[in-house]
Amino acid sequence: MSIKILDSAHKHNLSDDSSRACLAKEHAEQMLDYPPEKRLYAGFDHNGSPLEIIAFIEDNTVKVIHAMKLRNSSREHLPEPARRSYKRGML
């Protein structure tokens, strides 16, 4: 599946490479209730920085509409055991 980074994903100055790395690595995924069906991805970029990404899938393409450093309110969505490390302040 291809990945397209939309202009709105650049609001928080996260690079396209960071967003792509987060989606390519192990990450947690949660469906959101907003139409069209959006997904929250929580994971890490190539430097190990925790990120949150919101995207939707259309025409076999993941379209990223939001990307930023992980907020505390989203940390529960990190994959285990990274969540435990993040809570202890190790990330």
N, CA and C atoms as a LAMMPS dump frame, in Angstrom:
ITEM: TIMESTEP
0
ITEM: NUMBER OF ATOMS
273
ITEM: BOX BOUNDS ff ff ff
-5.0000000000000000e+02 5.0000000000000000e+02
-5.0000000000000000e+02 5.0000000000000000e+02
-5.0000000000000000e+02 5.0000000000000000e+02
ITEM: ATOMS id mol type element x y z
1 1 1 N 0.849 -1.165 0
2 1 2 C 0 0 0
3 1 3 C 0.903 1.239 0
4 2 1 N 0.574 2.194 -0.829
5 2 2 C 1.39 3.406 -0.897
6 2 3 C 0.958 4.407 0.181
7 3 1 N 1.834 5.369 0.426
8 3 2 C 1.584 6.406 1.432
9 3 3 C 1.686 7.761 0.753
10 4 1 N 0.685 8.606 0.973
11 4 2 C 0.71 9.971 0.458
12 4 3 C 0.568 10.924 1.642
13 5 1 N 1.489 11.86 1.759
14 5 2 C 1.466 12.846 2.835
15 5 3 C 0.782 14.097 2.293
16 6 1 N -0.4 14.414 2.828
17 6 2 C -1.137 15.59 2.369
18 6 3 C -0.597 16.86 3.031
19 7 1 N -0.865 17.998 2.437
20 7 2 C -0.342 19.273 2.933
21 7 3 C -0.694 19.529 4.399
22 8 1 N -1.883 19.134 4.826
23 8 2 C -2.311 19.38 6.214
24 8 3 C -1.421 18.661 7.224
25 9 1 N -0.723 17.626 6.808
26 9 2 C 0.154 16.871 7.71
27 9 3 C 1.429 17.636 8.052
28 10 1 N 1.683 18.724 7.373
29 10 2 C 2.911 19.492 7.614
30 10 3 C 2.737 20.61 8.639
31 11 1 N 1.575 20.747 9.224
32 11 2 C 1.287 21.836 10.167
33 11 3 C 2.281 21.881 11.332
34 12 1 N 2.711 20.709 11.811
35 12 2 C 3.601 20.64 12.973
36 12 3 C 5.06 20.42 12.568
37 13 1 N 5.364 20.674 11.303
38 13 2 C 6.736 20.623 10.775
39 13 3 C 7.414 19.268 10.916
40 14 1 N 6.645 18.201 10.853
41 14 2 C 7.226 16.858 10.869
42 14 3 C 7.562 16.477 9.432
43 15 1 N 8.726 15.886 9.227
44 15 2 C 9.138 15.551 7.868
45 15 3 C 8.339 14.359 7.331
46 16 1 N 8.243 14.298 6.008
47 16 2 C 7.585 13.162 5.368
48 16 3 C 8.301 11.865 5.715
49 17 1 N 9.63 11.911 5.793
50 17 2 C 10.411 10.713 6.138
51 17 3 C 10.032 10.192 7.523
52 18 1 N 9.821 11.083 8.471
53 18 2 C 9.432 10.665 9.822
54 18 3 C 8.067 9.999 9.808
55 19 1 N 7.127 10.575 9.084
56 19 2 C 5.788 9.99 8.994
57 19 3 C 5.839 8.612 8.345
58 20 1 N 6.574 8.505 7.253
59 20 2 C 6.685 7.217 6.56
60 20 3 C 7.365 6.164 7.437
61 21 1 N 8.402 6.578 8.172
62 21 2 C 9.106 5.628 9.051
63 21 3 C 8.178 5.118 10.141
64 22 1 N 7.369 5.992 10.704
65 22 2 C 6.425 5.599 11.746
66 22 3 C 5.433 4.569 11.22
67 23 1 N 4.924 4.787 10.025
68 23 2 C 3.954 3.867 9.454
69 23 3 C 4.603 2.549 9.026
70 24 1 N 5.892 2.59 8.678
71 24 2 C 6.584 1.379 8.235
72 24 3 C 6.993 0.485 9.402
73 25 1 N 7.235 1.08 10.575
74 25 2 C 7.654 0.311 11.749
75 25 3 C 6.438 -0.189 12.508
76 26 1 N 6.72 -0.985 13.532
77 26 2 C 5.632 -1.439 14.398
78 26 3 C 4.931 -0.224 14.991
79 27 1 N 3.617 -0.249 14.924
80 27 2 C 2.833 0.858 15.455
81 27 3 C 1.487 0.335 15.928
82 28 1 N 0.841 1.116 16.735
83 28 2 C -0.522 0.799 17.165
84 28 3 C -1.476 1.573 16.268
85 29 1 N -2.652 1.02 16.097
86 29 2 C -3.64 1.638 15.219
87 29 3 C -5 1.618 15.9
88 30 1 N -5.701 2.724 15.839
89 30 2 C -7.042 2.799 16.411
90 30 3 C -7.954 3.5 15.419
91 31 1 N -9.126 2.937 15.214
92 31 2 C -10.114 3.566 14.338
93 31 3 C -10.724 4.76 15.065
94 32 1 N -10.941 5.828 14.33
95 32 2 C -11.61 7.009 14.862
96 32 3 C -13.014 7.084 14.263
97 33 1 N -13.891 7.794 14.902
98 33 2 C -15.29 7.824 14.496
99 33 3 C -15.639 8.857 13.441
100 34 1 N -14.678 9.572 12.966
101 34 2 C -14.97 10.66 12.038
102 34 3 C -15.076 10.151 10.603
103 35 1 N -16.1 10.599 9.869
104 35 2 C -16.136 10.232 8.451
105 35 3 C -15.197 11.131 7.65
106 36 1 N -14.506 10.707 6.602
107 36 2 C -14.374 9.29 6.277
108 36 3 C -13.591 8.565 7.363
109 37 1 N -13.62 7.281 7.329
110 37 2 C -13.022 6.474 8.392
111 37 3 C -11.537 6.803 8.554
112 38 1 N -11.215 7.456 9.638
113 38 2 C -9.836 7.852 9.918
114 38 3 C -9.235 6.905 10.946
115 39 1 N -7.917 6.831 10.934
116 39 2 C -7.185 5.966 11.854
117 39 3 C -6.1 6.762 12.545
118 40 1 N -5.935 6.492 13.827
119 40 2 C -4.844 7.075 14.605
120 40 3 C -3.74 6.037 14.684
121 41 1 N -2.546 6.408 14.264
122 41 2 C -1.368 5.548 14.363
123 41 3 C -0.438 6.165 15.399
124 42 1 N 0.052 5.367 16.31
125 42 2 C 1.031 5.817 17.298
126 42 3 C 2.244 4.909 17.17
127 43 1 N 3.398 5.504 16.984
128 43 2 C 4.617 4.719 16.802
129 43 3 C 5.834 5.627 16.844
130 44 1 N 6.893 5.202 16.175
131 44 2 C 8.179 5.894 16.262
132 44 3 C 8.764 6.145 14.884
133 45 1 N 9.472 7.257 14.758
134 45 2 C 10.151 7.543 13.498
135 45 3 C 11.526 6.893 13.48
136 46 1 N 12.332 7.196 12.486
137 46 2 C 13.655 6.597 12.314
138 46 3 C 14.627 6.992 13.418
139 47 1 N 14.342 8.047 14.176
140 47 2 C 15.194 8.458 15.298
141 47 3 C 14.685 7.934 16.638
142 48 1 N 13.579 7.202 16.615
143 48 2 C 12.996 6.693 17.852
144 48 3 C 12.084 7.673 18.553
145 49 1 N 11.756 8.781 17.894
146 49 2 C 10.845 9.771 18.485
147 49 3 C 9.408 9.284 18.372
148 50 1 N 8.637 9.352 19.471
149 50 2 C 7.245 8.907 19.411
150 50 3 C 6.377 9.904 18.643
151 51 1 N 5.562 9.373 17.727
152 51 2 C 4.721 10.197 16.867
153 51 3 C 3.277 9.735 16.898
154 52 1 N 2.4 10.637 16.546
155 52 2 C 1.012 10.268 16.286
156 52 3 C 0.669 10.752 14.886
157 53 1 N -0.027 9.911 14.174
158 53 2 C -0.39 10.194 12.79
159 53 3 C -1.864 9.871 12.616
160 54 1 N -2.572 10.738 11.916
161 54 2 C -3.96 10.441 11.562
162 54 3 C -4.019 10.366 10.044
163 55 1 N -4.642 9.289 9.571
164 55 2 C -4.712 9.05 8.133
165 55 3 C -6.009 8.322 7.795
166 56 1 N -6.319 8.314 6.519
167 56 2 C -7.419 7.487 6.04
168 56 3 C -6.913 6.726 4.82
169 57 1 N -7.599 5.653 4.487
170 57 2 C -7.2 4.824 3.357
171 57 3 C -8.206 5.032 2.237
172 58 1 N -7.666 5.334 1.07
173 58 2 C -8.502 5.552 -0.109
174 58 3 C -7.744 5.059 -1.331
175 59 1 N -8.394 4.28 -2.142
176 59 2 C -7.783 3.762 -3.369
177 59 3 C -6.456 3.065 -3.096
178 60 1 N -6.429 2.243 -2.034
179 60 2 C -5.239 1.467 -1.658
180 60 3 C -4.038 2.365 -1.321
181 61 1 N -4.319 3.578 -0.833
182 61 2 C -3.28 4.519 -0.432
183 61 3 C -3.591 5.041 0.964
184 62 1 N -2.587 5.025 1.83
185 62 2 C -2.719 5.644 3.149
186 62 3 C -2.467 7.129 2.948
187 63 1 N -3.477 7.951 3.248
188 63 2 C -3.36 9.39 3.066
189 63 3 C -3.244 10.047 4.441
190 64 1 N -2.053 10.558 4.727
191 64 2 C -1.748 11.154 6.029
192 64 3 C -2.231 12.602 6.031
193 65 1 N -3.098 12.911 7.018
194 65 2 C -3.642 14.269 7.111
195 65 3 C -3.149 15.023 8.349
196 66 1 N -2.528 14.304 9.294
197 66 2 C -2.053 14.922 10.539
198 66 3 C -0.849 14.128 11.02
199 67 1 N 0.214 14.822 11.406
200 67 2 C 1.411 14.163 11.929
201 67 3 C 2.098 15.114 12.908
202 68 1 N 2.408 14.594 14.088
203 68 2 C 3.082 15.419 15.094
204 68 3 C 3.745 14.522 16.139
205 69 1 N 4.557 15.148 16.999
206 69 2 C 5.112 14.414 18.129
207 69 3 C 3.962 13.931 18.995
208 70 1 N 4.127 12.777 19.57
209 70 2 C 3.07 12.153 20.355
210 70 3 C 2.686 13.006 21.554
211 71 1 N 1.391 13.255 21.707
212 71 2 C 0.884 13.962 22.882
213 71 3 C 0.672 12.962 24.008
214 72 1 N 0.735 13.441 25.237
215 72 2 C 0.491 12.565 26.379
216 72 3 C -0.868 11.888 26.286
217 73 1 N -1.86 12.584 25.737
218 73 2 C -3.198 12.004 25.628
219 73 3 C -3.256 10.842 24.646
220 74 1 N -2.256 10.702 23.788
221 74 2 C -2.236 9.609 22.806
222 74 3 C -1.262 8.496 23.172
223 75 1 N -0.509 8.648 24.237
224 75 2 C 0.53 7.665 24.556
225 75 3 C -0.019 6.272 24.825
226 76 1 N -1.282 6.188 25.262
227 76 2 C -1.879 4.869 25.527
228 76 3 C -1.989 4.033 24.26
229 77 1 N -1.848 4.665 23.097
230 77 2 C -1.963 3.95 21.836
231 77 3 C -0.636 3.396 21.335
232 78 1 N 0.459 3.682 22.036
233 78 2 C 1.757 3.15 21.63
234 78 3 C 1.755 1.629 21.739
235 79 1 N 2.512 0.951 20.857
236 79 2 C 2.63 -0.496 20.984
237 79 3 C 3.398 -0.86 22.252
238 80 1 N 3.067 -1.983 22.851
239 80 2 C 3.823 -2.489 24.008
240 80 3 C 5.121 -3.071 23.488
241 81 1 N 6.266 -3.06 24.184
242 81 2 C 6.481 -2.507 25.515
243 81 3 C 6.842 -1.025 25.507
244 82 1 N 6.777 -0.389 24.352
245 82 2 C 7.154 1.026 24.258
246 82 3 C 6.304 1.897 25.168
247 83 1 N 5.056 1.529 25.354
248 83 2 C 4.165 2.321 26.212
249 83 3 C 4.707 2.394 27.626
250 84 1 N 5.196 1.273 28.146
251 84 2 C 5.748 1.267 29.505
252 84 3 C 6.978 2.155 29.583
253 85 1 N 7.856 2.099 28.584
254 85 2 C 9.055 2.939 28.577
255 85 3 C 8.683 4.409 28.501
256 86 1 N 7.691 4.734 27.707
257 86 2 C 7.262 6.123 27.57
258 86 3 C 6.709 6.642 28.886
259 87 1 N 5.935 5.826 29.598
260 87 2 C 5.369 6.249 30.88
261 87 3 C 6.461 6.488 31.918
262 88 1 N 7.562 5.741 31.812
263 88 2 C 8.652 5.921 32.773
264 88 3 C 9.575 7.068 32.35
265 89 1 N 9.274 7.716 31.244
266 89 2 C 10.082 8.84 30.803
267 89 3 C 11.36 8.437 30.096
268 90 1 N 11.416 7.2 29.604
269 90 2 C 12.63 6.726 28.955
270 90 3 C 12.688 7.113 27.485
271 91 1 N 11.589 7.591 26.924
272 91 2 C 11.586 7.971 25.511
273 91 3 C 11.552 9.478 25.389
